[in-house]
Amino acid sequence: MVGVTGGSKACNTCKKRKIAVGLAFSFILEKPECSICRKSNRVCGGYTRERIFILDKRSKKAASTQAVSKPATKEKIEVEIPVQKEEEERPELLFEACFQPRQISRRNPIEGSIVTRKAYSSIWHVSPSNRAIYRQQILEEFLFVYMPPPQPSFIPLGKNSHHSGSWLSMIPSLPNITTALEASILAVCTAKLGRINNDSHLVRESLKFYIQGLWELQKALWNPRLMYRDETLAACMALMIYEVIECPDQNIEGWSNHINGCRRLFELRGPKAYRSDFGHQLFLSFRHIEIQQSLAERRSTFFSKPEWMHLPWKGYQKPLSAELHDILACMTGVMELGYRILGDPTCLLSPTLLIPALQEILTSIWTLDAQLTDFYQKFEAETPSPIYWACPSRDPIFPVAFHFPDPKTAHTCMLYWTTLSILWSGMAYLYKFLERLAQELESAQRKVTEAGSPSPSPSSPSPELEEESSPLTAHLSPPSTQPTLRPLTPPLSPTPRTPQRRRHPSKKTSANP
């Protein structure tokens, strides 16, 4: 009968061929393959029907209570807007009620907040235009509380340089946004706003957005058209930010997996894929994170390759602070080589291999030190005001506090001093290690001489090695420098060398604070 469910008993193949087989002819149907398909030499599609699930909105429970909210005033925060019965039948009204901004006092630094109960279940049912409006609203609220207001910087930036911005602030202006980026950025926004406003509902909804973002990102990585887009890369970085904010697994494994995936995706895209403003900002943000992670893991990074230092900047003026990141990227390779040599038992037992390898590392360290000196001289010359100045401090930790003209200058100084500390501490360790090695070689040679042995034992060093290692300090010193090691004055000591007044570029300036 037409319109009666379950009337057709034919297989899927016979059903597509529109062969009428009812209950009267069910004796000719066999399982797993019917006799009609077997006789006509066709592949039987079986009898399993495709199931389609339809969401019936009439099955939702009606709201049990209906609270009446008072109108908001300028000095009081508006209470949560209840969801009426008709709003449950229309997802647009439900989502609009959940994301109504509340009026707050002028003393509150947040310009409006967001209260939500069913954000995740509502956003995927609204129209694309309404979804874009709601996404814009919550994103602007997040950017206001997450990012500090811009401050004037004394570091000169180029006309086409976007170094002072952030890729998060550029998302609202994107012409198209993928589903992966939408779910990922909503997870970050709802988590941050939920924590600030003590809204547990919003925090729980953020985890749903995060799970959806993971699935959408996986689908984007399977799609050749979406794999290398800037939006896919931004979604991966947004999920990494969520791990920092929430850490749902209560360990660092999730964040580590995201940063490894971002690193691989950046490398596969190549250095020429960051010509757009949004892509270039993603490059700047992840470059800083990857270099820091490489130093922590004692491994080199692909950002130290020459093409990654020049090609991503095509069309942009490279700021001075980017040169400091180039030095840090090169330092990761030197650090990896040093730890690999000093951790190799075979190399430690063979002084003929160990000393030249350490000499090469020290030469690289002195080269990086010269680059840092040149950077600080340019940094000091291009800053119109003093880079920092010392003032008495009432804090019990240090008697003197350093003040900076703006946060960007302070960040550059912190990065510069940290780089010097890592570089000089490694240099001091290598020189002390070589000094102990020279003493051991002299002691072993002295024992051989006192024993009167005409030829050295297999475990003793060769005469060539003794002649080469006797003037060890002078041999390993860099050219055009004194053979003594530079004093390791802490960069943050209360009595630094004071560049309190900008010197004339023609005069010699000190590169050390």
VOSE-684976 format. One record per residue (C-alpha): x negated, y negated, z; residue in three letters. Coordinates in Angstrom, 2 decimals, padded with zeros to 5 digits. Layout:
<recs>
       px       py       pz  resn
        X        Y        Z   ALA
...
</recs>
This chain:
<recs>
       px       py       pz  resn
   000.00   000.00   000.00   MET
  -001.21  -003.49  -000.78   VAL
  -002.20  -005.57   002.23   GLY
  -002.24  -002.63   004.66   VAL
  -005.53  -002.14   006.45   THR
  -007.08   001.29   006.01   GLY
  -005.06   002.26   002.94   GLY
  -008.04   002.99   000.68   SER
  -009.97   006.16   001.51   LYS
  -012.37   006.01  -001.43   ALA
  -016.11   005.61  -001.10   CYS
  -017.75   002.23  -001.65   ASN
  -018.73   003.12  -005.23   THR
  -015.21   004.24  -006.18   CYS
  -013.79   001.18  -004.46   LYS
  -015.97  -001.12  -006.57   LYS
  -014.87   000.81  -009.69   ARG
  -011.25   000.31  -008.53   LYS
  -010.47   004.02  -008.62   ILE
  -007.23   004.55  -006.74   ALA
  -007.74   007.34  -004.23   VAL
  -005.14   007.47  -001.49   GLY
  -004.17   009.87   001.21   LEU
  -002.58   012.17  -001.34   ALA
  -005.90   012.71  -003.10   PHE
  -008.10   012.77  -000.02   SER
  -008.77   016.49  -000.53   PHE
  -011.05   015.67  -003.49   ILE
  -013.24   013.37  -001.34   LEU
  -016.23   015.03   000.23   GLU
  -018.87   013.74   002.63   LYS
  -021.53   012.50   002.54   PRO
  -020.97   012.22  -001.26   GLU
  -017.58   012.30  -002.91   CYS
  -016.87   014.70  -005.77   SER
  -015.85   011.90  -008.15   ILE
  -019.31   010.25  -007.98   CYS
  -021.03   013.61  -008.24   ARG
  -019.11   014.60  -011.36   LYS
  -019.74   011.23  -013.05   SER
  -023.48   011.30  -012.12   ASN
  -023.25   008.14  -010.02   ARG
  -024.88   007.26  -006.71   VAL
  -022.29   007.46  -003.98   CYS
  -022.27   004.40  -001.70   GLY
  -020.85   006.30   001.26   GLY
  -017.82   005.52   003.37   TYR
  -019.29   003.01   005.86   THR
  -017.56  -000.33   005.48   ARG
  -019.35  -003.64   005.93   GLU
  -018.21  -005.28   009.15   ARG
  -017.49  -009.00   009.25   ILE
  -017.06  -010.73   012.62   PHE
  -014.77  -013.77   012.64   ILE
  -014.81  -016.15   015.59   LEU
  -011.26  -016.81   016.73   ASP
  -011.13  -020.13   018.55   LYS
  -007.73  -019.24   020.00   ARG
  -009.40  -016.69   022.29   SER
  -011.21  -019.39   024.27   LYS
  -009.95  -019.99   027.76   LYS
  -008.23  -023.27   028.43   ALA
  -009.80  -025.72   030.80   ALA
  -008.64  -025.02   034.32   SER
  -009.02  -028.51   035.68   THR
  -008.97  -031.93   034.11   GLN
  -010.89  -034.54   036.05   ALA
  -010.17  -038.18   035.49   VAL
  -013.29  -040.33   035.10   SER
  -013.40  -043.94   036.16   LYS
  -014.67  -046.62   033.78   PRO
  -018.37  -047.26   034.11   ALA
  -019.70  -050.51   035.49   THR
  -023.00  -052.22   034.94   LYS
  -024.39  -051.17   038.30   GLU
  -023.02  -047.59   038.53   LYS
  -023.64  -044.49   036.48   ILE
  -020.66  -042.96   034.73   GLU
  -019.70  -039.45   035.81   VAL
  -019.66  -036.51   033.45   GLU
  -016.90  -036.61   030.85   ILE
  -014.61  -033.57   031.17   PRO
  -013.73  -031.43   028.17   VAL
  -010.05  -031.44   027.34   GLN
  -008.15  -028.57   025.77   LYS
  -007.93  -030.21   022.37   GLU
  -011.66  -030.82   022.45   GLU
  -012.31  -027.11   022.89   GLU
  -010.41  -026.44   019.69   GLU
  -012.53  -029.02   017.84   ARG
  -016.29  -028.50   018.25   PRO
  -016.96  -032.03   017.04   GLU
  -015.04  -033.50   019.98   LEU
  -016.65  -031.06   022.39   LEU
  -020.16  -031.99   021.32   PHE
  -019.29  -035.68   021.32   GLU
  -018.00  -035.42   024.88   ALA
  -021.07  -033.52   026.04   CYS
  -023.46  -036.11   024.63   PHE
  -021.74  -039.31   025.73   GLN
  -024.39  -041.75   027.01   PRO
  -023.95  -043.05   030.51   ARG
  -024.35  -046.67   031.48   GLN
  -027.04  -047.21   034.07   ILE
  -028.29  -049.99   036.23   SER
  -030.82  -052.46   034.93   ARG
  -033.22  -051.28   037.60   ARG
  -033.29  -047.84   036.04   ASN
  -036.06  -047.71   033.38   PRO
  -034.14  -045.19   031.26   ILE
  -031.78  -046.80   028.76   GLU
  -028.98  -044.29   028.96   GLY
  -029.02  -040.56   029.69   SER
  -027.37  -037.46   028.29   ILE
  -025.15  -034.99   030.12   VAL
  -024.45  -031.66   028.43   THR
  -022.84  -028.36   029.30   ARG
  -022.40  -026.63   025.95   LYS
  -024.92  -028.35   023.74   ALA
  -026.32  -025.23   022.10   TYR
  -022.96  -023.58   021.39   SER
  -021.59  -026.79   019.89   SER
  -024.34  -028.14   017.70   ILE
  -024.20  -025.33   015.14   TRP
  -020.45  -025.78   014.59   HIS
  -020.33  -029.49   013.83   VAL
  -020.64  -030.99   010.39   SER
  -024.15  -031.83   009.13   PRO
  -023.48  -035.56   009.29   SER
  -022.30  -035.42   012.91   ASN
  -025.17  -033.15   013.83   ARG
  -027.65  -035.68   012.44   ALA
  -026.03  -038.43   014.52   ILE
  -026.23  -036.41   017.74   TYR
  -029.78  -035.31   017.01   ARG
  -030.79  -038.91   016.41   GLN
  -029.21  -039.98   019.69   GLN
  -030.92  -037.39   021.85   ILE
  -034.24  -037.82   020.05   LEU
  -034.27  -041.57   020.61   GLU
  -033.45  -041.02   024.27   GLU
  -036.32  -038.56   024.56   PHE
  -038.80  -040.85   022.82   LEU
  -037.92  -043.70   025.15   PHE
  -038.67  -041.71   028.31   VAL
  -041.48  -039.55   026.95   TYR
  -043.66  -042.05   025.10   MET
  -044.93  -045.23   026.78   PRO
  -044.27  -048.56   025.09   PRO
  -046.97  -049.57   022.61   PRO
  -049.72  -051.78   023.97   GLN
  -052.15  -053.97   022.06   PRO
  -055.49  -052.31   021.42   SER
  -058.85  -054.00   021.00   PHE
  -060.15  -051.13   018.87   ILE
  -059.94  -052.23   015.23   PRO
  -057.65  -050.05   013.12   LEU
  -057.45  -050.06   009.35   GLY
  -054.56  -051.32   007.34   LYS
  -053.49  -047.83   006.35   ASN
  -054.40  -046.20   009.65   SER
  -051.64  -044.58   011.71   HIS
  -053.92  -043.45   014.48   HIS
  -052.05  -045.43   017.12   SER
  -048.70  -043.73   016.44   GLY
  -047.35  -040.26   017.10   SER
  -045.78  -037.63   014.90   TRP
  -042.86  -037.36   017.33   LEU
  -041.87  -040.97   016.70   SER
  -041.82  -040.30   012.94   MET
  -039.24  -037.49   013.07   ILE
  -036.18  -039.81   013.02   PRO
  -037.39  -041.36   009.76   SER
  -037.89  -038.04   007.94   LEU
  -035.62  -037.74   004.88   PRO
  -035.09  -034.00   005.39   ASN
  -035.45  -031.91   008.51   ILE
  -035.56  -028.13   008.50   THR
  -033.56  -025.95   010.85   THR
  -036.75  -024.75   012.54   ALA
  -037.88  -028.29   013.34   LEU
  -034.38  -029.28   014.43   GLU
  -034.03  -026.44   016.94   ALA
  -037.60  -026.84   018.20   SER
  -037.41  -030.58   018.76   ILE
  -034.00  -030.26   020.44   LEU
  -035.54  -027.73   022.83   ALA
  -038.24  -030.22   023.80   VAL
  -035.81  -033.14   024.12   CYS
  -033.22  -031.32   026.21   THR
  -035.87  -029.84   028.51   ALA
  -037.51  -033.20   029.20   LYS
  -034.24  -035.09   029.65   LEU
  -032.83  -032.33   031.82   GLY
  -035.81  -032.50   034.17   ARG
  -035.72  -036.28   034.38   ILE
  -031.98  -036.42   035.11   ASN
  -031.93  -033.28   037.32   ASN
  -029.46  -031.65   034.95   ASP
  -029.76  -027.88   035.28   SER
  -027.22  -027.33   032.49   HIS
  -029.37  -029.24   030.04   LEU
  -032.49  -027.31   031.07   VAL
  -030.72  -023.99   030.50   ARG
  -029.50  -025.14   027.11   GLU
  -033.08  -026.07   026.18   SER
  -034.13  -022.43   026.52   LEU
  -031.43  -021.45   024.01   LYS
  -032.74  -024.06   021.59   PHE
  -036.26  -022.71   022.16   TYR
  -035.25  -019.14   021.33   ILE
  -033.40  -020.35   018.25   GLN
  -036.46  -022.39   017.26   GLY
  -038.68  -019.31   017.49   LEU
  -036.37  -017.36   015.19   TRP
  -036.00  -020.21   012.71   GLU
  -039.77  -020.71   012.65   LEU
  -040.29  -017.02   011.93   GLN
  -037.87  -017.22   009.01   LYS
  -039.65  -020.33   007.71   ALA
  -042.99  -018.53   007.80   LEU
  -041.48  -015.70   005.77   TRP
  -040.24  -018.16   003.16   ASN
  -042.95  -019.16   000.63   PRO
  -041.20  -022.49  -000.01   ARG
  -041.16  -023.45   003.68   LEU
  -044.38  -021.88   004.93   MET
  -046.73  -024.78   004.16   TYR
  -044.34  -027.68   004.66   ARG
  -045.09  -030.38   007.21   ASP
  -041.80  -029.68   008.99   GLU
  -042.81  -026.05   009.64   THR
  -046.10  -027.21   011.12   LEU
  -044.27  -029.75   013.27   ALA
  -041.89  -027.05   014.53   ALA
  -044.82  -024.95   015.67   CYS
  -046.32  -027.92   017.52   MET
  -042.95  -028.75   019.09   ALA
  -042.70  -025.22   020.47   LEU
  -046.21  -025.65   021.85   MET
  -045.06  -028.80   023.67   ILE
  -042.10  -026.88   025.10   TYR
  -044.48  -024.31   026.55   GLU
  -046.36  -027.12   028.29   VAL
  -043.17  -028.71   029.65   ILE
  -041.25  -025.58   030.70   GLU
  -043.56  -022.53   030.48   CYS
  -040.65  -020.02   030.44   PRO
  -042.90  -016.96   030.90   ASP
  -044.81  -018.56   033.81   GLN
  -048.18  -017.90   032.14   ASN
  -050.44  -019.40   029.51   ILE
  -049.93  -016.62   026.97   GLU
  -047.06  -018.33   025.16   GLY
  -048.97  -021.59   024.77   TRP
  -052.07  -019.71   023.64   SER
  -050.09  -017.84   020.98   ASN
  -048.61  -021.07   019.65   HIS
  -051.97  -022.82   019.46   ILE
  -053.51  -019.82   017.68   ASN
  -050.66  -019.83   015.19   GLY
  -051.02  -023.58   014.63   CYS
  -054.75  -023.21   014.10   ARG
  -054.26  -020.51   011.50   ARG
  -051.53  -022.49   009.74   LEU
  -053.66  -025.64   009.64   PHE
  -056.59  -023.72   008.21   GLU
  -054.48  -021.97   005.56   LEU
  -053.01  -025.28   004.39   ARG
  -056.49  -026.62   003.64   GLY
  -057.97  -030.09   004.23   PRO
  -056.11  -031.68   001.29   LYS
  -052.61  -031.04   002.65   ALA
  -052.46  -034.04   004.99   TYR
  -052.02  -036.97   002.61   ARG
  -048.52  -037.93   003.81   SER
  -048.10  -040.12   006.87   ASP
  -046.29  -037.40   008.81   PHE
  -048.81  -034.70   007.85   GLY
  -051.72  -036.97   008.72   HIS
  -050.30  -037.61   012.18   GLN
  -049.92  -033.86   012.71   LEU
  -053.56  -033.46   011.71   PHE
  -054.71  -036.11   014.19   LEU
  -052.72  -034.64   017.07   SER
  -053.74  -031.02   016.59   PHE
  -057.37  -031.89   015.85   ARG
  -057.82  -033.23   019.35   HIS
  -056.11  -030.19   020.92   ILE
  -058.06  -027.66   018.85   GLU
  -061.45  -029.22   019.64   ILE
  -060.72  -029.18   023.37   GLN
  -059.57  -025.56   023.19   GLN
  -062.70  -024.61   021.22   SER
  -064.91  -026.10   023.93   LEU
  -062.98  -024.21   026.60   ALA
  -063.26  -020.92   024.68   GLU
  -066.92  -021.54   023.69   ARG
  -066.30  -021.02   020.01   ARG
  -066.76  -023.10   016.88   SER
  -063.87  -024.69   015.00   THR
  -063.16  -025.18   011.32   PHE
  -062.82  -028.91   011.98   PHE
  -066.63  -029.07   012.12   SER
  -066.90  -028.32   008.39   LYS
  -067.76  -031.35   006.21   PRO
  -064.62  -031.09   004.09   GLU
  -062.41  -031.32   007.19   TRP
  -064.22  -034.51   008.23   MET
  -063.65  -036.34   004.94   HIS
  -060.79  -034.95   002.80   LEU
  -057.93  -035.46   005.31   PRO
  -058.89  -039.15   005.50   TRP
  -058.50  -039.81   001.79   LYS
  -056.17  -042.80   001.51   GLY
  -056.64  -043.76   005.17   TYR
  -059.25  -045.84   006.90   GLN
  -061.07  -043.64   009.39   LYS
  -061.12  -045.28   012.83   PRO
  -064.22  -045.37   014.97   LEU
  -062.77  -042.99   017.56   SER
  -062.47  -040.30   014.86   ALA
  -066.28  -040.26   014.58   GLU
  -066.43  -039.23   018.23   LEU
  -064.15  -036.28   017.47   HIS
  -066.48  -035.33   014.61   ASP
  -069.38  -035.16   017.07   ILE
  -067.30  -033.07   019.45   LEU
  -066.35  -030.70   016.63   ALA
  -070.02  -030.21   015.73   CYS
  -070.85  -029.63   019.39   MET
  -068.56  -026.59   019.47   THR
  -070.83  -024.73   017.04   GLY
  -073.94  -025.56   019.09   VAL
  -072.22  -024.36   022.26   MET
  -071.13  -021.10   020.61   GLU
  -074.67  -020.44   019.37   LEU
  -076.18  -021.12   022.79   GLY
  -073.82  -018.81   024.65   TYR
  -074.27  -016.09   022.04   ARG
  -078.08  -016.20   022.27   ILE
  -078.24  -016.35   026.05   LEU
  -075.67  -013.56   026.29   GLY
  -077.53  -011.19   023.96   ASP
  -079.74  -008.75   025.96   PRO
  -081.80  -007.92   022.87   THR
  -082.69  -011.55   022.31   CYS
  -083.52  -012.12   025.98   LEU
  -085.99  -009.21   025.96   LEU
  -087.77  -010.55   022.87   SER
  -089.46  -013.92   023.54   PRO
  -090.61  -014.14   019.93   THR
  -086.93  -014.40   018.90   LEU
  -085.66  -016.29   021.92   LEU
  -087.98  -019.32   021.87   ILE
  -087.41  -020.32   018.19   PRO
  -083.65  -019.89   018.65   ALA
  -083.60  -022.12   021.72   LEU
  -085.81  -024.63   019.93   GLN
  -083.25  -024.83   017.13   GLU
  -080.45  -025.41   019.64   ILE
  -082.40  -028.19   021.37   LEU
  -083.03  -029.86   018.02   THR
  -079.29  -029.82   017.31   SER
  -078.57  -031.24   020.76   ILE
  -080.99  -034.12   020.23   TRP
  -079.35  -034.80   016.86   THR
  -075.93  -034.99   018.50   LEU
  -077.36  -037.26   021.20   ASP
  -078.64  -039.64   018.53   ALA
  -075.20  -039.66   016.89   GLN
  -073.59  -040.50   020.23   LEU
  -076.05  -043.35   020.69   THR
  -075.16  -044.75   017.29   ASP
  -071.45  -044.37   018.03   PHE
  -071.66  -046.29   021.29   TYR
  -073.59  -049.11   019.69   GLN
  -070.89  -049.53   017.03   LYS
  -068.15  -049.15   019.63   PHE
  -069.70  -051.85   021.79   GLU
  -070.28  -054.19   018.83   ALA
  -066.72  -053.87   017.45   GLU
  -064.97  -054.44   020.78   THR
  -064.29  -058.17   021.24   PRO
  -064.13  -057.93   025.05   SER
  -066.23  -055.97   027.57   PRO
  -065.62  -052.25   027.19   ILE
  -065.23  -051.84   030.96   TYR
  -066.13  -053.67   034.13   TRP
  -066.60  -052.54   037.72   ALA
  -064.47  -053.78   040.60   CYS
  -064.46  -052.86   044.31   PRO
  -061.96  -050.15   045.15   SER
  -060.09  -049.48   048.38   ARG
  -059.62  -045.81   047.59   ASP
  -061.59  -043.42   049.81   PRO
  -063.03  -041.46   046.86   ILE
  -065.23  -044.05   045.12   PHE
  -066.17  -047.53   046.33   PRO
  -066.14  -048.90   042.76   VAL
  -063.40  -048.58   040.14   ALA
  -063.81  -049.13   036.41   PHE
  -061.27  -051.30   034.60   HIS
  -060.62  -051.23   030.85   PHE
  -058.94  -053.69   028.48   PRO
  -056.38  -051.13   027.25   ASP
  -055.58  -047.39   027.56   PRO
  -057.06  -046.54   024.16   LYS
  -060.44  -048.00   025.14   THR
  -060.28  -046.12   028.44   ALA
  -059.53  -042.85   026.63   HIS
  -062.42  -043.38   024.23   THR
  -064.81  -044.07   027.12   CYS
  -063.62  -040.99   029.01   MET
  -064.14  -038.86   025.93   LEU
  -067.58  -040.35   025.30   TYR
  -068.74  -039.83   028.89   TRP
  -067.38  -036.28   028.94   THR
  -069.27  -035.47   025.74   THR
  -072.49  -036.86   027.23   LEU
  -072.02  -034.82   030.41   SER
  -071.52  -031.57   028.49   ILE
  -074.44  -032.30   026.18   LEU
  -076.91  -033.32   028.87   TRP
  -075.98  -030.50   031.25   SER
  -076.59  -027.96   028.48   GLY
  -079.88  -029.62   027.60   MET
  -081.04  -029.56   031.23   ALA
  -080.16  -025.87   031.55   TYR
  -082.12  -024.96   028.42   LEU
  -085.21  -026.87   029.54   TYR
  -085.12  -025.23   032.98   LYS
  -084.64  -021.84   031.35   PHE
  -087.65  -022.40   029.08   LEU
  -089.71  -023.58   032.03   GLU
  -088.97  -020.36   033.93   ARG
  -089.73  -018.36   030.80   LEU
  -093.10  -020.09   030.42   ALA
  -093.97  -019.34   034.05   GLN
  -093.08  -015.67   033.60   GLU
  -095.23  -015.46   030.46   LEU
  -098.20  -017.08   032.22   GLU
  -097.78  -014.75   035.20   SER
  -097.66  -011.70   032.95   ALA
  -100.75  -012.87   031.03   GLN
  -102.60  -013.51   034.28   ARG
  -101.89  -009.97   035.48   LYS
  -103.19  -008.57   032.21   VAL
  -106.38  -010.64   032.49   THR
  -106.99  -009.61   036.12   GLU
  -106.54  -005.95   035.25   ALA
  -109.27  -006.29   032.63   GLY
  -107.28  -004.58   029.95   SER
  -108.78  -005.23   026.48   PRO
  -105.39  -005.05   024.80   SER
  -102.01  -006.13   026.11   PRO
  -099.46  -003.53   027.06   SER
  -096.36  -003.08   024.90   PRO
  -094.27  -004.96   027.46   SER
  -096.67  -007.92   027.67   SER
  -096.41  -010.86   025.27   PRO
  -098.64  -011.10   022.23   SER
  -101.62  -013.53   022.16   PRO
  -099.87  -015.53   019.44   GLU
  -096.87  -015.97   021.71   LEU
  -099.11  -017.10   024.57   GLU
  -100.79  -019.73   022.43   GLU
  -097.42  -020.90   021.17   GLU
  -095.77  -021.06   024.59   SER
  -098.56  -022.61   026.65   SER
  -097.80  -026.22   025.58   PRO
  -094.10  -025.36   025.80   LEU
  -092.76  -028.68   026.99   THR
  -094.51  -030.72   024.34   ALA
  -093.68  -028.19   021.63   HIS
  -089.95  -028.30   022.31   LEU
  -089.68  -032.06   022.73   SER
  -087.91  -033.94   019.93   PRO
  -090.00  -035.96   017.52   PRO
  -090.64  -039.65   018.25   SER
  -089.65  -039.18   021.91   THR
  -091.55  -038.66   025.13   GLN
  -091.94  -035.02   026.18   PRO
  -090.19  -035.57   029.50   THR
  -086.47  -034.90   029.88   LEU
  -084.12  -037.85   030.07   ARG
  -082.79  -038.43   033.60   PRO
  -079.32  -037.01   034.03   LEU
  -077.67  -040.08   035.54   THR
  -073.96  -039.34   036.03   PRO
  -071.96  -041.42   033.54   PRO
  -069.42  -042.30   036.23   LEU
  -071.92  -043.30   038.90   SER
  -071.20  -046.52   040.83   PRO
  -074.35  -048.17   039.42   THR
  -074.32  -047.66   035.65   PRO
  -076.21  -049.61   033.11   ARG
  -073.85  -052.53   032.71   THR
  -072.67  -053.51   029.24   PRO
  -070.40  -056.09   030.89   GLN
  -071.00  -058.64   028.15   ARG
  -070.98  -057.79   024.50   ARG
  -074.44  -058.23   023.13   ARG
  -075.35  -059.63   019.79   HIS
  -075.35  -056.92   017.09   PRO
  -078.89  -057.83   016.13   SER
  -080.15  -057.07   019.62   LYS
  -080.76  -053.57   020.91   LYS
  -077.93  -052.25   023.00   THR
  -077.84  -049.31   025.35   SER
  -075.68  -046.37   024.35   ALA
  -075.19  -045.20   027.88   ASN
  -072.74  -046.74   030.34   PRO
</recs>
